[in-house]
Amino acid sequence: ANGLKLSIYASTAVGALGMLHLSRKLGIGVLGALAASLAMSFGSVNLLEIVEGHQNILAAMYIPWIFYAWYSAYHATGKKQRYAILTLTILLALMFFQGGIYLLMYLAGAFGMLFILARHKKRALFITVSSGIHAFGIAAIKIIPVGLWITQFQDSAYASSAYTLANLDDIFLGRILYGAEHIIPNQGGGWHEYGAYIGPVILILAIAGLIFRRKSYIVRYLALCAIIATLVSSLGPYLKPVFDQLSFIPRSNISRVILFAVIPISLLAGFGLDSIQKRSRLMQAVALIILTLASIDIMSLAYPLASQAFVLPHVTRAITPAPHPIAYSPFEYETRHKGVDYTRAY
């Protein structure tokens, strides 16, 4: 248990440092970079998954660094570009080794957006394909058995998430702890599948960044990516027929794509705070106050949320099983035949 706690601390810290470096790489000042790092690392989008016990979310710490390496390779040439691609390759492989296939599937969609939005298509395609192929080679010792497993044990139906477009206020602004159910009508999982609290301060800063830096193509692209990721994450029931026909594709609740909306929104908030800070010396103090308010807002939810982790239920004496021949089993021992699950238990 102590080792798992340390891995959570390390993952959160590495992800936060990645957001700091990515923000600075995009030209955001120090205070703005802190705001972006705060929103992504200590908002509830990852912490809810951690409290649930989904260890694969710890691999999300690589995502800011992956974007950092991709952006560095895109704007570099020669030896610097090769080093950036090598870094990107290693990060992709490490992310797969630690987190499995699901986050990488979502990341593939993000890479698709990078290619579509990139001005230099050939360069973007070369960086993405070359790093992907080499990462596949490094991680082949795990990718090959995983590929065999997901083809042999396909889901007969996709458990889609709920339609969430009407509940974005709860998702981004609802101070909802782990364990909440039925916040969204017909939701197909716990609140950890949907919640992505960033708070009103960060959201207002993101809008300010879009207004103040609207002429920047990076800011416009971040806003577009946030909108697309939010829309994709909210369309669970509409995507279900597609995923039911593509049962070989590894997937989980599509609502988790909201992580790829939180990242650009956090960066937009960084641009917003940076724009406020640069207006005057007085506004530097105002920006520091705003960052403090954002910290209090986010951390005051992160603390009680984190306290829900590693809490075991009270142990009660189990019912004594009946003797033979009326003994029962809690296991159904399902077996799959021609894609259909059958139970072997009475």
Secondary structure, 3 states (H helix, E strand, C coil): CHHHHHHHHHHHHHHHHHHHHHHHHCCCCHHHHHHHHHHHHHCHHHHHHHHHCCHHHHHHHHHHHHHHHHHHHHCCCHHHHHHHHHHHHHHHHHHHHHHCCHHHHHHHHHHHHHHHHCCCHHHHHHHHHHHHHHHHHHCHHHHHHHHHHHHHCCCCCCCCCCECHHHHHHHHHCCCCCCCCCCCCCCCCCHHHCCCCCHHHHHHHHHHHHHHCCCCHHHHHHHHHHHHHHHHHHEHHHHHHHHHHCCCCCCCCHHHHHHHHHHHHHHHHHHHHHHHHCCCHHHHHHHHHHHHHHHHHHHHHHHHHHCCCCCCCCCCCCCCCCCCCCCCCCCCCEEEECCEEEECCC
